[in-house]
Amino acid sequence: TMVMNNLTKKTTQGHETILKKILISTFAIATLLILVFFILIGIENSKKVHIAFYAIPESIEQPLQTHIDSWFIKNSSKRKPAYHFFSAEQALGEIRLKNTSLIITYNGKNLDTAQKQELSPELYKNIPSSLCKASLKDSKPYFLPLLIDHFELLSHTQTSVKMESYTNLSFYDFLDIATDVSKKTNKPSIYIAAKSDSQLLQFVGALQEVLTGTPPKDSASHSVSEAINLLKEMQKDNIIHSTWYNLTEQDIVYYMSNEDAPFVFIPLSEHRKLSYNITKKYRSFFVASIKTNQSRTLTAPLISAFIPTKTSSKNKLIAESLLSYLITPPVQARLSTTTGLAPADANANTPDIEADDLRYWVAASSQPYPGLDKAAFVTLKEQKTAANILRNELRK
């Protein structure tokens, strides 16, 4: 019995030793496989050029992505783009953008502290000087404009005839026309989707520039007082809808569809989302100044690209080659056609008179203003807080 017990004990110990060896071998193999997996992921990741879109609408982002894909297929078969998409819920400076070689976003306060590399001056050879000025930081080119948006005035064809009868239409001339229309119809004549925080801020900022010649840097009451005072007068005189600051995009579509909106202030990017049956009845104008001979700073946000500081020299070459492609006249023309925005390149064809006029207006003006929403704030939360303060002031 003692012999049998010893044999059993040795057999058990032998099995345990074999089991331990199997477990150790399995663990070693698993560790090796995990290591190989991460090495392969690293190799695959090193073949990608990371491109980030920050706070860019899908209607603009998709055409840009299509042309970026096309460039990589033709010019960099061993490298592929990897896209990352971010909203303005977070400030650009707070987002981890490790390994990102190119960032595309609107110009504005978010770019003030952006870590960026100087771009080749050759990229700017066909870009109007007013846009070039908006691309500089400390007199050096860092941001390449690709497309131009615009906070514009749409006038119904019935009222645009009156506006076009003026040789040099001033903002007060426009107000006279709007007042006359409101009195004849006993309805407001000016509309804007100011339930949108962005559109409310753009409108107030554009109006302040019209009245003072200087775009506001913030939305403090003393910075936009002239605009707020005028808006209160317009509300009182029924020129603008009494609760215009609560109107949505859907409300504006309704009024325009029923031809009850003689004048609409709207970003071009939003204008392009409207159906042709609506827009065919309207003409685009820039927002006139109170003095027709003064230098203008139009509210014209730029979709721009920049290369982050930590981008490797190899990826910087790829990013600059890509940018030189995106800024060529044929690509600029296609981007303008698919987004409806104006091209940054001075020689590119445009799809219609709206895009062509916008490029001319911006080229003939001072450095464009990105809008109060982008010039003063870096997150959607900040915009909402500021917009609500303005709404409360306008209710008084």
C-alpha positions in Angstrom: 0.0 0.0 0.0 2.8 2.4 0.8 4.5 1.6 -2.5 1.2 2.3 -4.4 0.8 5.6 -2.5 4.3 6.7 -3.5 3.7 5.8 -7.1 0.4 7.7 -7.1 2.1 10.7 -5.5 4.9 10.8 -8.1 2.4 10.4 -10.9 0.4 13.4 -9.6 3.5 15.5 -9.2 4.5 14.6 -12.7 1.1 15.6 -14.1 1.4 18.9 -12.2 4.8 19.6 -13.6 3.6 18.9 -17.1 0.5 21.1 -16.5 2.7 24.0 -15.3 4.9 23.7 -18.4 1.9 23.8 -20.6 0.5 26.8 -18.8 3.9 28.6 -19.0 4.2 27.7 -22.7 0.6 28.9 -23.4 1.2 32.2 -21.6 4.5 32.7 -23.4 2.8 32.0 -26.8 -0.1 34.4 -25.9 2.3 37.1 -24.9 4.2 36.7 -28.1 1.1 36.8 -30.2 -0.1 40.0 -28.4 3.4 41.5 -29.0 3.3 40.6 -32.6 -0.2 42.0 -32.9 0.8 45.4 -31.5 3.9 45.4 -33.7 1.8 44.8 -36.8 -0.7 47.5 -35.6 2.3 49.9 -35.2 3.6 49.1 -38.6 0.2 49.5 -40.2 -0.3 52.8 -38.3 3.0 54.1 -39.4 1.8 53.8 -43.0 -1.1 56.1 -42.3 -1.2 59.9 -42.5 -3.6 61.1 -39.8 -5.9 64.0 -40.8 -8.3 65.7 -38.4 -11.5 67.6 -39.2 -12.5 70.0 -36.3 -16.0 71.5 -36.2 -16.4 71.2 -40.0 -20.0 70.4 -41.3 -20.4 67.1 -43.1 -21.5 68.9 -46.3 -18.0 70.4 -46.5 -16.0 67.6 -44.9 -17.2 64.9 -47.3 -16.0 66.7 -50.5 -12.6 67.4 -48.9 -12.3 63.8 -47.9 -13.1 62.6 -51.4 -10.3 64.8 -52.9 -7.8 63.8 -50.2 -8.6 60.1 -50.9 -8.0 60.7 -54.6 -4.6 62.4 -54.0 -3.4 59.4 -51.9 -4.5 56.9 -54.5 -2.6 58.7 -57.2 0.5 59.8 -55.3 1.1 57.8 -52.2 0.2 54.1 -52.7 2.1 52.9 -49.6 0.5 55.5 -47.3 -3.2 55.9 -46.6 -5.2 58.6 -44.9 -6.7 58.0 -41.5 -9.5 60.5 -40.6 -10.5 61.8 -37.2 -13.6 63.9 -36.6 -14.1 66.3 -33.7 -16.9 68.7 -32.7 -16.5 72.0 -30.9 -17.7 70.4 -27.6 -14.0 70.6 -26.7 -11.6 73.4 -27.5 -9.2 72.4 -30.2 -6.3 72.9 -27.9 -7.7 70.4 -25.4 -8.0 67.5 -27.9 -5.3 64.9 -28.0 -4.1 64.9 -31.7 -1.1 62.6 -31.4 0.5 61.7 -34.8 -1.9 64.0 -36.6 -0.2 65.5 -39.7 -3.0 67.9 -40.9 -5.9 69.7 -39.3 -8.7 71.2 -41.2 -11.0 73.7 -39.4 -12.5 77.2 -39.5 -10.3 80.1 -38.6 -10.9 81.9 -35.4 -9.9 82.0 -31.7 -9.2 78.2 -31.7 -6.2 78.8 -33.9 -4.7 81.5 -31.7 -2.9 79.0 -29.6 -2.6 76.1 -32.1 0.8 74.4 -32.3 1.6 74.7 -36.0 4.5 74.7 -38.5 5.2 77.4 -41.0 4.0 76.6 -44.5 5.7 77.1 -47.8 4.9 80.6 -49.3 4.5 78.9 -52.7 1.1 77.6 -51.5 -0.2 81.2 -51.4 0.8 82.3 -54.9 -2.8 82.4 -56.3 -4.6 83.4 -53.0 -5.9 87.0 -52.7 -3.9 89.2 -50.3 -6.9 89.6 -47.9 -7.0 85.9 -47.4 -3.2 85.7 -47.0 -3.4 88.2 -44.2 -5.9 86.0 -42.4 -3.4 83.1 -42.7 -0.6 84.7 -40.9 0.6 84.5 -37.3 3.5 86.7 -36.3 3.9 87.6 -40.0 4.5 84.0 -40.9 2.1 81.7 -43.0 0.7 78.9 -40.9 -2.9 78.5 -42.1 -3.9 77.7 -45.7 -7.4 78.9 -46.7 -9.2 76.3 -48.8 -12.8 77.6 -49.0 -14.7 80.7 -48.0 -18.0 80.8 -46.2 -20.0 84.1 -45.8 -22.7 85.6 -43.6 -24.9 87.1 -46.3 -28.1 88.8 -47.0 -30.7 87.1 -49.2 -33.2 89.4 -50.8 -36.4 88.2 -52.5 -36.5 89.0 -56.2 -39.3 91.5 -55.6 -37.2 93.5 -53.1 -33.8 92.9 -54.7 -34.9 95.1 -57.6 -35.1 98.0 -55.2 -31.8 97.3 -53.7 -30.1 97.1 -57.1 -31.5 100.5 -58.0 -28.9 102.1 -55.7 -25.5 102.8 -57.1 -23.9 102.5 -53.7 -26.4 100.9 -51.3 -25.7 101.7 -47.7 -27.1 99.8 -44.7 -29.4 102.7 -43.9 -30.7 102.5 -47.5 -31.4 98.8 -46.9 -33.2 99.7 -43.7 -35.4 102.2 -45.5 -36.4 99.5 -48.0 -37.1 97.0 -45.3 -39.1 99.5 -43.3 -41.1 100.4 -46.4 -41.9 96.7 -47.0 -42.9 96.1 -43.4 -45.3 99.1 -43.4 -46.9 98.0 -46.7 -47.4 94.4 -45.6 -47.9 95.1 -41.9 -45.4 92.2 -41.4 -41.8 91.9 -40.4 -39.5 92.0 -43.4 -36.2 90.7 -41.9 -35.7 87.1 -40.8 -32.8 85.0 -39.3 -32.6 81.6 -37.7 -31.3 83.1 -34.4 -32.3 80.1 -32.3 -29.0 78.9 -33.6 -26.3 80.3 -31.3 -23.8 80.5 -34.1 -26.1 82.5 -36.4 -27.3 84.9 -33.7 -23.6 85.7 -32.8 -22.7 86.0 -36.5 -25.6 88.4 -37.0 -24.8 90.6 -34.0 -21.1 90.7 -34.9 -21.7 91.5 -38.5 -24.2 94.3 -37.6 -21.7 95.8 -35.1 -19.0 95.9 -37.9 -21.6 97.6 -40.2 -22.4 100.3 -37.6 -18.9 101.0 -36.3 -16.5 99.8 -39.0 -14.8 97.4 -36.4 -15.7 93.8 -35.9 -16.2 92.9 -32.2 -13.7 90.8 -30.3 -16.2 89.6 -27.7 -19.9 89.8 -27.0 -19.8 92.0 -23.9 -22.5 94.6 -23.8 -20.1 97.5 -24.4 -18.6 95.6 -27.4 -21.9 95.1 -29.3 -24.0 98.0 -27.8 -24.7 99.7 -31.1 -25.9 96.4 -32.7 -28.2 95.6 -29.7 -29.7 99.1 -29.6 -30.5 99.0 -33.3 -32.0 95.6 -33.1 -34.3 96.7 -30.2 -35.5 99.6 -32.4 -36.1 97.2 -35.3 -38.1 94.9 -33.0 -40.2 97.9 -31.8 -40.9 99.1 -35.4 -41.9 95.6 -36.5 -39.1 95.5 -39.1 -37.7 92.3 -37.6 -39.8 89.5 -36.1 -40.6 90.3 -32.5 -39.1 87.0 -31.3 -36.6 86.6 -34.1 -34.0 85.3 -31.7 -36.1 82.2 -31.2 -36.6 81.3 -34.9 -35.2 78.0 -36.1 -33.9 77.0 -39.5 -37.2 75.2 -40.1 -39.1 78.4 -39.4 -37.0 80.3 -41.9 -37.6 77.6 -44.5 -41.4 77.9 -43.8 -41.4 81.7 -44.2 -39.2 81.6 -47.4 -41.4 78.8 -48.9 -44.5 80.9 -48.4 -42.7 84.0 -49.7 -43.2 85.8 -46.3 -39.5 86.5 -45.8 -38.4 89.5 -48.0 -34.9 89.5 -46.4 -33.0 86.7 -44.8 -29.6 86.9 -43.1 -27.9 83.5 -43.4 -24.5 81.8 -43.7 -23.8 80.7 -47.3 -23.2 77.2 -46.1 -26.8 77.1 -44.7 -28.1 78.8 -47.8 -26.7 75.9 -49.9 -28.9 73.4 -47.9 -32.1 75.1 -49.1 -34.0 73.7 -52.1 -33.6 75.3 -55.5 -37.4 76.0 -55.5 -36.7 78.4 -52.6 -33.4 79.9 -53.5 -34.3 80.7 -57.1 -36.5 83.5 -55.8 -33.6 85.1 -53.9 -30.5 87.1 -54.7 -27.4 87.2 -52.5 -25.8 90.5 -51.2 -23.1 91.3 -48.8 -24.3 93.2 -45.7 -23.8 96.9 -46.7 -22.1 99.4 -44.4 -23.5 102.7 -43.1 -20.7 104.4 -45.0 -20.3 103.1 -48.6 -16.7 104.4 -48.9 -15.2 102.8 -45.8 -13.0 99.8 -45.8 -15.0 96.6 -45.0 -14.3 93.6 -42.9 -16.8 91.1 -44.1 -18.0 88.2 -42.0 -16.5 85.4 -44.1 -15.2 82.4 -42.1 -12.4 80.5 -43.8 -12.1 76.7 -43.9 -8.3 76.4 -43.4 -5.7 73.7 -43.0 -2.5 73.7 -40.9 0.3 71.2 -40.0 0.8 70.6 -36.3 4.2 71.2 -34.7 5.0 67.6 -33.9 4.4 66.3 -37.4 7.5 64.5 -38.7 9.5 66.0 -41.5 8.5 63.1 -43.8 4.8 63.6 -43.0 5.1 67.4 -43.4 6.3 66.9 -47.0 3.3 64.6 -47.6 0.9 67.1 -46.0 2.3 70.1 -48.0 2.1 68.1 -51.2 -1.5 67.3 -50.4 -2.2 71.0 -49.7 -0.6 72.1 -53.0 -3.0 69.7 -54.7 -6.1 70.9 -52.8 -5.3 74.5 -53.7 -4.9 73.9 -57.5 -7.6 75.7 -59.7 -9.2 72.4 -60.9 -9.6 70.9 -57.4 -10.7 74.3 -56.0 -13.4 74.5 -58.7 -14.7 71.0 -57.9 -14.7 71.8 -54.1 -16.6 75.0 -54.8 -19.1 73.2 -56.9 -19.7 70.4 -54.3 -19.7 72.5 -51.2 -21.3 75.7 -52.7 -18.7 77.8 -51.0 -16.3 80.2 -52.7 -12.8 78.9 -53.7 -9.7 80.4 -52.0 -7.8 80.3 -55.3 -8.2 83.4 -57.4 -8.1 81.5 -60.7 -10.5 78.7 -60.0 -13.9 78.5 -61.8 -17.0 78.9 -59.7 -20.3 77.1 -60.0 -22.5 80.2 -59.9 -22.7 84.0 -59.4 -23.0 83.7 -55.5 -19.6 81.9 -55.2 -18.0 84.2 -57.8 -19.3 87.4 -56.1 -18.2 86.2 -52.7 -14.6 85.6 -53.8 -14.6 89.1 -55.4 -16.1 90.8 -52.3 -13.6 89.2 -49.9 -10.7 89.9 -52.2 -11.7 93.6 -52.4 -12.1 93.9 -48.6 -9.9 93.9 -45.6 -8.9 90.7 -43.8 -12.1 88.7 -43.4 -13.7 88.3 -40.0 -14.5 84.7 -38.9 -17.7 85.8 -37.2 -18.3 86.6 -33.5 -19.1 83.0 -32.8 -15.6 81.9 -33.9 -13.6 85.1 -33.1 -14.6 85.2 -29.4 -15.3 81.6 -28.4 -13.7 78.2 -28.6 -16.5 75.8 -27.6 -20.2 75.3 -28.2 -20.9 75.8 -24.5 -19.2 79.2 -24.6 -21.2 80.2 -27.6 -24.5 79.1 -26.0 -23.8 81.1 -22.8 -23.0 84.2 -24.8 -26.0 83.8 -27.1 -28.4 83.3 -24.2 -27.1 86.5 -22.6 -27.8 88.4 -25.8 -31.3 86.9 -26.1 -32.1 88.0 -22.5 -30.9 91.5 -23.4 -33.0 91.6 -26.5 -36.1 90.6 -24.5 -35.9 93.7 -22.3 
